[in-house]
Amino acid sequence: MEYRALGKSGLRVSVLTMGTMTFGGKGGFADVGSTDVAEARRQVDQCLDAGVNLIDTADVYSGGVSEEIVGEVLEGRRNDVLVATKVRMPMGSGPNDAGLSRHHVIKGCEDSLRRLRTDHIDLYQVHEWDGLTPLEETLEALDLLVKAGKVRYVGASNYAGWQLMKALGTADRTGLPRFVSQQIYYSLQARDAEYELIPAAVDQGLGVLVWSPLAGGLLSGKYRRDAQPSGGSRQLTEWNEPPVHDREKLYDTVEVLVAIGADRGVSAAQVALAYLLGRPAVTSLVIGARTAEQLADNLAAADLTLTAEERARLDEVSAPTLLYPYWHQAKTASDRLSPADLTLLGPHLTS
């Protein structure tokens, strides 16, 4: 297992992170999975044996049950692994049971610590943007938690580019905790993150944790133009993350994944994961599985390195459309582009 620095921090994390959205199966999360304590213990053992050192969860997953299962499974071996969780989503029906106010952030952390049976959270992530709470208030709450020893590092998730930069600028201006990472959706199914979030990570030295790197199973190789899985997939349920805006492009991408996998003797899923691990700024992929077999297959991706030719084929079939102002910059500003700019514009420049 390879370990990478989480942004500019001194923390090193495995290139694969164990995701726990499947733990619990309560409410709408039953569409994702319903892993119980016994199966969760087996999966955690499997990941730790493979060298995974980061487990990611969130307070909202199954209404706190995911955190409770993580806490129970890690009892007696908490120091063997890093734990990340999140705060922001509704955890009750009250007017202050959601958001990133000082009240909700601190209460959310204390509740998560109790459910996780631990005295600290290694990476505490704001789960989503809150446009109604001043950033200073949110960052001050995170600062209190860091100074109290309850949180070691802080990160963001699902921010737009301008929101992320505003948060980083506010932290720099006030001396409050700076996000060391962002957790984002990024996959060969939709490379939207390459417009703003990946360049921002390169420019600002942020780590990138990727959620749903297989697009909820769409890149597993089971979804083909002429074949659909008969069951056991979240894409056949009410769960609609991520949305698919161009099904034909998805099918084209899957065909290339399957072909490369066949040539290499590995699964299409492993190829899709290996592709992301070779992208700029990517630190770790958050993987989750319904079965031990799926998990073992995903874990094997840590040892797969794609050739330049294989990466080029995947780049071409999945390439995002160059939106404005990027097409204009590629045409008129190519003489003065930074490494961050080139993560998106590089393939579009002509020599």
C-alpha positions as a Python dict, from the first residue, in 0.01 Angstrom:
ca = {
    (1, 'M'): (0, 0, 0),
    (2, 'E'): (128, 345, -93),
    (3, 'Y'): (92, 636, 151),
    (4, 'R'): (66, 1000, 47),
    (5, 'A'): (83, 1326, 239),
    (6, 'L'): (-259, 1477, 301),
    (7, 'G'): (-207, 1814, 138),
    (8, 'K'): (58, 2025, 310),
    (9, 'S'): (2, 1850, 642),
    (10, 'G'): (242, 1601, 796),
    (11, 'L'): (-28, 1333, 793),
    (12, 'R'): (25, 1040, 560),
    (13, 'V'): (-273, 839, 445),
    (14, 'S'): (-315, 527, 236),
    (15, 'V'): (-411, 574, -128),
    (16, 'L'): (-728, 381, -53),
    (17, 'T'): (-962, 486, 228),
    (18, 'M'): (-1235, 266, 371),
    (19, 'G'): (-1577, 423, 322),
    (20, 'T'): (-1860, 334, 559),
    (21, 'M'): (-2176, 472, 400),
    (22, 'T'): (-2300, 113, 372),
    (23, 'F'): (-2278, 62, 750),
    (24, 'G'): (-2617, 51, 918),
    (25, 'G'): (-2863, 67, 632),
    (26, 'K'): (-3109, 299, 807),
    (27, 'G'): (-3357, 524, 624),
    (28, 'G'): (-3257, 626, 274),
    (29, 'F'): (-2910, 481, 326),
    (30, 'A'): (-3059, 132, 295),
    (31, 'D'): (-3041, 192, -81),
    (32, 'V'): (-2661, 208, -50),
    (33, 'G'): (-2612, -93, 178),
    (34, 'S'): (-2696, -245, 512),
    (35, 'T'): (-2368, -374, 653),
    (36, 'D'): (-2409, -498, 1011),
    (37, 'V'): (-2148, -504, 1287),
    (38, 'A'): (-2018, -852, 1207),
    (39, 'E'): (-1969, -780, 838),
    (40, 'A'): (-1825, -438, 915),
    (41, 'R'): (-1568, -601, 1141),
    (42, 'R'): (-1468, -839, 862),
    (43, 'Q'): (-1435, -554, 615),
    (44, 'V'): (-1230, -339, 853),
    (45, 'D'): (-1000, -636, 919),
    (46, 'Q'): (-965, -685, 544),
    (47, 'C'): (-875, -320, 488),
    (48, 'L'): (-629, -297, 776),
    (49, 'D'): (-460, -618, 659),
    (50, 'A'): (-418, -456, 316),
    (51, 'G'): (-254, -148, 468),
    (52, 'V'): (-547, 95, 468),
    (53, 'N'): (-495, 344, 752),
    (54, 'L'): (-795, 580, 710),
    (55, 'I'): (-1164, 508, 771),
    (56, 'D'): (-1414, 769, 655),
    (57, 'T'): (-1765, 810, 790),
    (58, 'A'): (-2018, 1089, 861),
    (59, 'D'): (-2267, 1168, 1133),
    (60, 'V'): (-2555, 1162, 884),
    (61, 'Y'): (-2484, 811, 752),
    (62, 'S'): (-2781, 606, 875),
    (63, 'G'): (-2853, 877, 1130),
    (64, 'G'): (-2537, 809, 1331),
    (65, 'V'): (-2547, 429, 1310),
    (66, 'S'): (-2246, 417, 1077),
    (67, 'E'): (-2036, 603, 1334),
    (68, 'E'): (-2163, 374, 1609),
    (69, 'I'): (-2059, 66, 1413),
    (70, 'V'): (-1716, 215, 1337),
    (71, 'G'): (-1671, 289, 1707),
    (72, 'E'): (-1769, -62, 1810),
    (73, 'V'): (-1550, -230, 1548),
    (74, 'L'): (-1245, -18, 1640),
    (75, 'E'): (-1280, -79, 2013),
    (76, 'G'): (-934, -170, 2144),
    (77, 'R'): (-752, -76, 1824),
    (78, 'R'): (-843, 287, 1774),
    (79, 'N'): (-476, 389, 1759),
    (80, 'D'): (-416, 155, 1464),
    (81, 'V'): (-615, 370, 1224),
    (82, 'L'): (-708, 728, 1138),
    (83, 'V'): (-1076, 820, 1154),
    (84, 'A'): (-1245, 1089, 948),
    (85, 'T'): (-1603, 1205, 989),
    (86, 'K'): (-1820, 1498, 883),
    (87, 'V'): (-2066, 1757, 1008),
    (88, 'R'): (-2330, 1978, 841),
    (89, 'M'): (-2628, 1764, 743),
    (90, 'P'): (-2954, 1751, 945),
    (91, 'M'): (-2930, 1535, 1256),
    (92, 'G'): (-3272, 1624, 1393),
    (93, 'S'): (-3582, 1828, 1323),
    (94, 'G'): (-3485, 2136, 1525),
    (95, 'P'): (-3390, 2470, 1370),
    (96, 'N'): (-3027, 2432, 1486),
    (97, 'D'): (-2985, 2063, 1402),
    (98, 'A'): (-2812, 2134, 1070),
    (99, 'G'): (-2559, 2370, 916),
    (100, 'L'): (-2219, 2497, 1016),
    (101, 'S'): (-2304, 2730, 1303),
    (102, 'R'): (-2079, 2726, 1608),
    (103, 'H'): (-2362, 2552, 1792),
    (104, 'H'): (-2407, 2269, 1542),
    (105, 'V'): (-2038, 2215, 1466),
    (106, 'I'): (-1942, 2177, 1833),
    (107, 'K'): (-2246, 1968, 1923),
    (108, 'G'): (-2193, 1757, 1613),
    (109, 'C'): (-1835, 1687, 1709),
    (110, 'E'): (-1925, 1593, 2065),
    (111, 'D'): (-2199, 1359, 1941),
    (112, 'S'): (-1963, 1199, 1688),
    (113, 'L'): (-1695, 1146, 1953),
    (114, 'R'): (-1951, 967, 2169),
    (115, 'R'): (-2073, 745, 1886),
    (116, 'L'): (-1718, 670, 1770),
    (117, 'R'): (-1606, 587, 2128),
    (118, 'T'): (-1297, 802, 2092),
    (119, 'D'): (-1149, 1119, 2237),
    (120, 'H'): (-1043, 1269, 1904),
    (121, 'I'): (-1125, 1281, 1534),
    (122, 'D'): (-825, 1275, 1302),
    (123, 'L'): (-992, 1456, 1011),
    (124, 'Y'): (-1311, 1655, 1074),
    (125, 'Q'): (-1475, 1761, 750),
    (126, 'V'): (-1750, 2012, 684),
    (127, 'H'): (-1981, 1799, 472),
    (128, 'E'): (-2134, 2068, 252),
    (129, 'W'): (-2144, 2444, 200),
    (130, 'D'): (-2353, 2656, 439),
    (131, 'G'): (-2423, 2988, 273),
    (132, 'L'): (-2610, 3128, 573),
    (133, 'T'): (-2338, 3094, 837),
    (134, 'P'): (-2036, 3328, 823),
    (135, 'L'): (-1718, 3138, 744),
    (136, 'E'): (-1549, 3306, 1040),
    (137, 'E'): (-1803, 3146, 1273),
    (138, 'T'): (-1751, 2799, 1129),
    (139, 'L'): (-1372, 2827, 1134),
    (140, 'E'): (-1377, 2964, 1490),
    (141, 'A'): (-1577, 2659, 1599),
    (142, 'L'): (-1327, 2429, 1430),
    (143, 'D'): (-1044, 2623, 1597),
    (144, 'L'): (-1199, 2561, 1939),
    (145, 'L'): (-1219, 2189, 1865),
    (146, 'V'): (-858, 2173, 1745),
    (147, 'K'): (-730, 2362, 2049),
    (148, 'A'): (-932, 2132, 2277),
    (149, 'G'): (-761, 1830, 2122),
    (150, 'K'): (-1088, 1688, 1993),
    (151, 'V'): (-994, 1737, 1627),
    (152, 'R'): (-650, 1698, 1467),
    (153, 'Y'): (-707, 1824, 1111),
    (154, 'V'): (-997, 1989, 927),
    (155, 'G'): (-1120, 1951, 572),
    (156, 'A'): (-1405, 2045, 341),
    (157, 'S'): (-1634, 1841, 121),
    (158, 'N'): (-1855, 1924, -176),
    (159, 'Y'): (-1754, 2290, -199),
    (160, 'A'): (-1756, 2482, -526),
    (161, 'G'): (-1427, 2636, -634),
    (162, 'W'): (-1513, 2989, -521),
    (163, 'Q'): (-1648, 2863, -190),
    (164, 'L'): (-1329, 2667, -125),
    (165, 'M'): (-1106, 2962, -207),
    (166, 'K'): (-1316, 3194, 7),
    (167, 'A'): (-1279, 2954, 301),
    (168, 'L'): (-903, 2927, 253),
    (169, 'G'): (-870, 3303, 219),
    (170, 'T'): (-1072, 3359, 534),
    (171, 'A'): (-855, 3113, 725),
    (172, 'D'): (-535, 3280, 603),
    (173, 'R'): (-667, 3627, 688),
    (174, 'T'): (-784, 3540, 1038),
    (175, 'G'): (-527, 3281, 1141),
    (176, 'L'): (-800, 3020, 1189),
    (177, 'P'): (-759, 2653, 1088),
    (178, 'R'): (-701, 2600, 718),
    (179, 'F'): (-854, 2302, 540),
    (180, 'V'): (-585, 2047, 460),
    (181, 'S'): (-807, 1852, 222),
    (182, 'Q'): (-1128, 1840, 27),
    (183, 'Q'): (-1345, 1534, -29),
    (184, 'I'): (-1510, 1549, -371),
    (185, 'Y'): (-1688, 1343, -633),
    (186, 'Y'): (-1449, 1261, -916),
    (187, 'S'): (-1457, 970, -1157),
    (188, 'L'): (-1423, 873, -1521),
    (189, 'Q'): (-1802, 903, -1539),
    (190, 'A'): (-1785, 1276, -1466),
    (191, 'R'): (-1458, 1469, -1451),
    (192, 'D'): (-1627, 1797, -1353),
    (193, 'A'): (-1382, 1843, -1063),
    (194, 'E'): (-1110, 1917, -1318),
    (195, 'Y'): (-1261, 2258, -1399),
    (196, 'E'): (-1197, 2419, -1060),
    (197, 'L'): (-1144, 2181, -768),
    (198, 'I'): (-838, 1991, -891),
    (199, 'P'): (-658, 2309, -1006),
    (200, 'A'): (-740, 2469, -669),
    (201, 'A'): (-595, 2168, -488),
    (202, 'V'): (-273, 2188, -690),
    (203, 'D'): (-245, 2564, -640),
    (204, 'Q'): (-329, 2562, -268),
    (205, 'G'): (-160, 2238, -168),
    (206, 'L'): (-477, 2057, -63),
    (207, 'G'): (-515, 1685, -37),
    (208, 'V'): (-799, 1531, -237),
    (209, 'L'): (-1012, 1246, -107),
    (210, 'V'): (-1244, 1108, -374),
    (211, 'W'): (-1588, 976, -291),
    (212, 'S'): (-1766, 733, -524),
    (213, 'P'): (-1465, 684, -754),
    (214, 'L'): (-1659, 407, -932),
    (215, 'A'): (-1964, 630, -981),
    (216, 'G'): (-2181, 419, -753),
    (217, 'G'): (-2084, 104, -942),
    (218, 'L'): (-2145, 243, -1291),
    (219, 'L'): (-1776, 193, -1375),
    (220, 'S'): (-1758, -162, -1241),
    (221, 'G'): (-1809, -312, -1586),
    (222, 'K'): (-2156, -442, -1503),
    (223, 'Y'): (-2330, -159, -1690),
    (224, 'R'): (-2295, -206, -2066),
    (225, 'R'): (-2503, -101, -2362),
    (226, 'D'): (-2618, -457, -2410),
    (227, 'A'): (-2621, -574, -2048),
    (228, 'Q'): (-2749, -446, -1714),
    (229, 'P'): (-2706, -612, -1372),
    (230, 'S'): (-3017, -786, -1246),
    (231, 'G'): (-2974, -676, -884),
    (232, 'G'): (-2738, -584, -603),
    (233, 'S'): (-2663, -236, -733),
    (234, 'R'): (-2752, 101, -586),
    (235, 'Q'): (-2811, 232, -940),
    (236, 'L'): (-3124, 17, -956),
    (237, 'T'): (-3270, 181, -646),
    (238, 'E'): (-3392, 526, -549),
    (239, 'W'): (-3031, 633, -485),
    (240, 'N'): (-2939, 866, -772),
    (241, 'E'): (-2585, 976, -688),
    (242, 'P'): (-2412, 1045, -913),
    (243, 'P'): (-2654, 1161, -1184),
    (244, 'V'): (-2577, 1049, -1538),
    (245, 'H'): (-2609, 1328, -1795),
    (246, 'D'): (-2455, 1147, -2093),
    (247, 'R'): (-2531, 777, -2094),
    (248, 'E'): (-2368, 713, -2430),
    (249, 'K'): (-2041, 865, -2310),
    (250, 'L'): (-2063, 649, -1998),
    (251, 'Y'): (-2105, 335, -2207),
    (252, 'D'): (-1812, 434, -2429),
    (253, 'T'): (-1596, 483, -2119),
    (254, 'V'): (-1698, 149, -1971),
    (255, 'E'): (-1609, -29, -2295),
    (256, 'V'): (-1255, 109, -2276),
    (257, 'L'): (-1229, 13, -1909),
    (258, 'V'): (-1343, -342, -1984),
    (259, 'A'): (-1102, -373, -2277),
    (260, 'I'): (-802, -252, -2077),
    (261, 'G'): (-901, -475, -1786),
    (262, 'A'): (-922, -777, -2014),
    (263, 'D'): (-578, -703, -2157),
    (264, 'R'): (-428, -668, -1808),
    (265, 'G'): (-620, -954, -1646),
    (266, 'V'): (-791, -726, -1394),
    (267, 'S'): (-1140, -589, -1344),
    (268, 'A'): (-1276, -274, -1503),
    (269, 'A'): (-1320, -135, -1151),
    (270, 'Q'): (-949, -172, -1077),
    (271, 'V'): (-864, 14, -1398),
    (272, 'A'): (-1101, 299, -1309),
    (273, 'L'): (-950, 332, -962),
    (274, 'A'): (-592, 314, -1090),
    (275, 'Y'): (-670, 592, -1338),
    (276, 'L'): (-779, 829, -1061),
    (277, 'L'): (-476, 745, -847),
    (278, 'G'): (-261, 880, -1128),
    (279, 'R'): (-443, 1213, -1154),
    (280, 'P'): (-295, 1539, -1017),
    (281, 'A'): (-356, 1618, -647),
    (282, 'V'): (-546, 1295, -574),
    (283, 'T'): (-445, 1161, -234),
    (284, 'S'): (-683, 875, -161),
    (285, 'L'): (-995, 706, -299),
    (286, 'V'): (-1280, 629, -61),
    (287, 'I'): (-1395, 278, -144),
    (288, 'G'): (-1685, 81, -3),
    (289, 'A'): (-1834, -253, -97),
    (290, 'R'): (-2133, -472, -25),
    (291, 'T'): (-1927, -793, -22),
    (292, 'A'): (-1580, -909, 77),
    (293, 'E'): (-1515, -1008, -284),
    (294, 'Q'): (-1591, -659, -412),
    (295, 'L'): (-1374, -506, -143),
    (296, 'A'): (-1082, -736, -224),
    (297, 'D'): (-1107, -644, -590),
    (298, 'N'): (-1107, -271, -510),
    (299, 'L'): (-813, -305, -272),
    (300, 'A'): (-607, -468, -548),
    (301, 'A'): (-621, -143, -745),
    (302, 'A'): (-352, 0, -515),
    (303, 'D'): (-101, -223, -694),
    (304, 'L'): (-208, -145, -1050),
    (305, 'T'): (-20, 110, -1260),
    (306, 'L'): (-158, 201, -1601),
    (307, 'T'): (63, 265, -1901),
    (308, 'A'): (73, 604, -2072),
    (309, 'E'): (-116, 455, -2368),
    (310, 'E'): (-389, 315, -2144),
    (311, 'R'): (-427, 647, -1965),
    (312, 'A'): (-446, 830, -2299),
    (313, 'R'): (-731, 605, -2414),
    (314, 'L'): (-925, 677, -2096),
    (315, 'D'): (-846, 1049, -2114),
    (316, 'E'): (-984, 1068, -2465),
    (317, 'V'): (-1307, 876, -2412),
    (318, 'S'): (-1399, 1058, -2089),
    (319, 'A'): (-1267, 1408, -2166),
    (320, 'P'): (-1482, 1691, -2025),
    (321, 'T'): (-1602, 1963, -2259),
    (322, 'L'): (-1386, 2272, -2231),
    (323, 'L'): (-1624, 2534, -2089),
    (324, 'Y'): (-1579, 2913, -2091),
    (325, 'P'): (-1344, 3072, -1991),
    (326, 'Y'): (-1121, 2767, -2027),
    (327, 'W'): (-1150, 2732, -2406),
    (328, 'H'): (-1064, 3099, -2435),
    (329, 'Q'): (-764, 3064, -2205),
    (330, 'A'): (-640, 2762, -2399),
    (331, 'K'): (-658, 2969, -2717),
    (332, 'T'): (-517, 3300, -2595),
    (333, 'A'): (-329, 3249, -2266),
    (334, 'S'): (-123, 2937, -2329),
    (335, 'D'): (202, 3132, -2293),
    (336, 'R'): (149, 3201, -1920),
    (337, 'L'): (-24, 2903, -1759),
    (338, 'S'): (62, 2764, -1415),
    (339, 'P'): (86, 2396, -1320),
    (340, 'A'): (-264, 2429, -1174),
    (341, 'D'): (-397, 2567, -1504),
    (342, 'L'): (-234, 2288, -1700),
    (343, 'T'): (-416, 2012, -1508),
    (344, 'L'): (-718, 2102, -1722),
    (345, 'L'): (-581, 2293, -2018),
    (346, 'G'): (-263, 2095, -2086),
    (347, 'P'): (-424, 1831, -2313),
    (348, 'H'): (-598, 2103, -2515),
    (349, 'L'): (-286, 2300, -2605),
    (350, 'T'): (-127, 2262, -2946),
    (351, 'S'): (248, 2279, -2980),
}
